[in-house]
Amino acid sequence: MGEIQALGAGAAVLNHPAESIAYLANMLAEKGEAVKPGEPILTGGITAAVSIKPGDYVEVKFGESLGSARLFVQ
């Protein structure tokens, strides 16, 4: 079994991920722009970046409701 490299929570993004979306919307509104329907929004990272290299196995868990993603780096 591997080691946990990082843990994070949504609160790490301006106290709540919705805050970063509101910030984006307000910033765009000041410029007379808006997020287009269906356009993806990335709210920001909740941990520092972790370097990976060939041979690494990565698993990311998003909580009970969203599940997880796994990756083997070749």
C-alpha atoms as an extended CHARMM CRD file, in Angstrom:
* protein
*
        74  EXT
         1         1  MET       CA              0.0000000000        0.0000000000        0.0000000000  PROA      1               0.0000000000
         2         2  GLY       CA              1.2490000000        3.4940000000       -0.7630000000  PROA      2               0.0000000000
         3         3  GLU       CA              1.4750000000        6.6500000000        1.2690000000  PROA      3               0.0000000000
         4         4  ILE       CA             -1.0410000000        9.4600000000        1.4250000000  PROA      4               0.0000000000
         5         5  GLN       CA              0.6430000000       12.4370000000       -0.2430000000  PROA      5               0.0000000000
         6         6  ALA       CA             -1.9700000000       15.1120000000        0.3980000000  PROA      6               0.0000000000
         7         7  LEU       CA             -5.3580000000       15.6400000000        1.9970000000  PROA      7               0.0000000000
         8         8  GLY       CA             -7.6190000000       18.5860000000        1.4320000000  PROA      8               0.0000000000
         9         9  ALA       CA            -11.0920000000       19.9860000000        1.8610000000  PROA      9               0.0000000000
        10        10  GLY       CA            -13.2490000000       22.3120000000       -0.1980000000  PROA      10              0.0000000000
        11        11  ALA       CA            -12.7830000000       24.9560000000        2.4790000000  PROA      11              0.0000000000
        12        12  ALA       CA             -9.1900000000       25.3390000000        1.2340000000  PROA      12              0.0000000000
        13        13  VAL       CA            -10.5750000000       27.2130000000       -1.7790000000  PROA      13              0.0000000000
        14        14  LEU       CA            -11.5150000000       30.6650000000       -0.4390000000  PROA      14              0.0000000000
        15        15  ASN       CA            -13.2780000000       28.9730000000        2.5250000000  PROA      15              0.0000000000
        16        16  HSD       CA            -15.7430000000       27.2420000000        0.1520000000  PROA      16              0.0000000000
        17        17  PRO       CA            -15.5310000000       26.3490000000       -3.5610000000  PROA      17              0.0000000000
        18        18  ALA       CA            -18.6730000000       28.3990000000       -4.2510000000  PROA      18              0.0000000000
        19        19  GLU       CA            -16.7600000000       31.4970000000       -3.1110000000  PROA      19              0.0000000000
        20        20  SER       CA            -14.3100000000       31.1100000000       -5.9900000000  PROA      20              0.0000000000
        21        21  ILE       CA            -17.2000000000       30.7560000000       -8.4480000000  PROA      21              0.0000000000
        22        22  ALA       CA            -18.8150000000       33.9200000000       -7.0530000000  PROA      22              0.0000000000
        23        23  TYR       CA            -15.4500000000       35.7070000000       -7.3030000000  PROA      23              0.0000000000
        24        24  LEU       CA            -15.1430000000       34.6520000000      -10.9570000000  PROA      24              0.0000000000
        25        25  ALA       CA            -18.7060000000       35.7070000000      -11.7690000000  PROA      25              0.0000000000
        26        26  ASN       CA            -18.2200000000       39.1160000000      -10.1420000000  PROA      26              0.0000000000
        27        27  MET       CA            -14.8750000000       39.6750000000      -11.8600000000  PROA      27              0.0000000000
        28        28  LEU       CA            -16.3580000000       38.8030000000      -15.2630000000  PROA      28              0.0000000000
        29        29  ALA       CA            -19.4410000000       40.9840000000      -14.6110000000  PROA      29              0.0000000000
        30        30  GLU       CA            -17.1720000000       43.9920000000      -14.0050000000  PROA      30              0.0000000000
        31        31  LYS       CA            -15.8360000000       43.4320000000      -17.5310000000  PROA      31              0.0000000000
        32        32  GLY       CA            -19.3120000000       42.9430000000      -19.0110000000  PROA      32              0.0000000000
        33        33  GLU       CA            -18.7020000000       39.2260000000      -19.4950000000  PROA      33              0.0000000000
        34        34  ALA       CA            -20.1990000000       36.0510000000      -18.0610000000  PROA      34              0.0000000000
        35        35  VAL       CA            -19.5890000000       32.3200000000      -17.8480000000  PROA      35              0.0000000000
        36        36  LYS       CA            -21.2800000000       30.6300000000      -20.7860000000  PROA      36              0.0000000000
        37        37  PRO       CA            -23.8740000000       27.9120000000      -20.0910000000  PROA      37              0.0000000000
        38        38  GLY       CA            -22.2090000000       24.5080000000      -19.9190000000  PROA      38              0.0000000000
        39        39  GLU       CA            -18.7210000000       26.0050000000      -19.6210000000  PROA      39              0.0000000000
        40        40  PRO       CA            -16.6850000000       24.1050000000      -16.9990000000  PROA      40              0.0000000000
        41        41  ILE       CA            -15.3660000000       26.0230000000      -14.0160000000  PROA      41              0.0000000000
        42        42  LEU       CA            -12.3660000000       24.8550000000      -12.0150000000  PROA      42              0.0000000000
        43        43  THR       CA            -12.5930000000       26.2410000000       -8.5010000000  PROA      43              0.0000000000
        44        44  GLY       CA             -8.9200000000       25.7930000000       -7.6460000000  PROA      44              0.0000000000
        45        45  GLY       CA             -6.7300000000       23.1870000000       -6.0420000000  PROA      45              0.0000000000
        46        46  ILE       CA             -7.3320000000       22.0530000000       -2.4880000000  PROA      46              0.0000000000
        47        47  THR       CA             -3.8070000000       20.6630000000       -2.0490000000  PROA      47              0.0000000000
        48        48  ALA       CA             -0.3720000000       21.5090000000       -3.3270000000  PROA      48              0.0000000000
        49        49  ALA       CA              0.6480000000       19.7740000000       -6.5500000000  PROA      49              0.0000000000
        50        50  VAL       CA              2.1970000000       16.3160000000       -6.1330000000  PROA      50              0.0000000000
        51        51  SER       CA              4.8120000000       15.1410000000       -8.6320000000  PROA      51              0.0000000000
        52        52  ILE       CA              4.2690000000       11.7510000000      -10.2290000000  PROA      52              0.0000000000
        53        53  LYS       CA              6.6150000000        9.5950000000      -12.2890000000  PROA      53              0.0000000000
        54        54  PRO       CA              6.4460000000        6.4160000000      -14.3720000000  PROA      54              0.0000000000
        55        55  GLY       CA              5.5580000000        3.4390000000      -12.1920000000  PROA      55              0.0000000000
        56        56  ASP       CA              3.4540000000        5.5010000000       -9.7630000000  PROA      56              0.0000000000
        57        57  TYR       CA             -0.1020000000        4.4620000000       -8.9590000000  PROA      57              0.0000000000
        58        58  VAL       CA             -2.3740000000        7.3590000000       -8.0770000000  PROA      58              0.0000000000
        59        59  GLU       CA             -5.8040000000        7.1640000000       -6.4720000000  PROA      59              0.0000000000
        60        60  VAL       CA             -7.9130000000       10.2290000000       -5.7720000000  PROA      60              0.0000000000
        61        61  LYS       CA            -10.9530000000        9.9260000000       -3.5180000000  PROA      61              0.0000000000
        62        62  PHE       CA            -13.7040000000       12.5160000000       -3.7800000000  PROA      62              0.0000000000
        63        63  GLY       CA            -15.8610000000       11.3890000000       -0.8740000000  PROA      63              0.0000000000
        64        64  GLU       CA            -18.7580000000        8.9740000000       -0.6240000000  PROA      64              0.0000000000
        65        65  SER       CA            -21.0220000000       10.6320000000       -3.1800000000  PROA      65              0.0000000000
        66        66  LEU       CA            -18.4940000000       11.2410000000       -5.9790000000  PROA      66              0.0000000000
        67        67  GLY       CA            -16.3040000000        8.1520000000       -5.6760000000  PROA      67              0.0000000000
        68        68  SER       CA            -12.6790000000        7.9150000000       -6.7920000000  PROA      68              0.0000000000
        69        69  ALA       CA            -10.3580000000        7.8870000000       -9.8070000000  PROA      69              0.0000000000
        70        70  ARG       CA             -7.2620000000        5.7180000000      -10.2600000000  PROA      70              0.0000000000
        71        71  LEU       CA             -4.2570000000        6.1010000000      -12.5390000000  PROA      71              0.0000000000
        72        72  PHE       CA             -1.1470000000        4.0410000000      -13.2170000000  PROA      72              0.0000000000
        73        73  VAL       CA              1.6160000000        6.1950000000      -14.6980000000  PROA      73              0.0000000000
        74        74  GLN       CA              3.5670000000        4.4910000000      -17.4990000000  PROA      74              0.0000000000
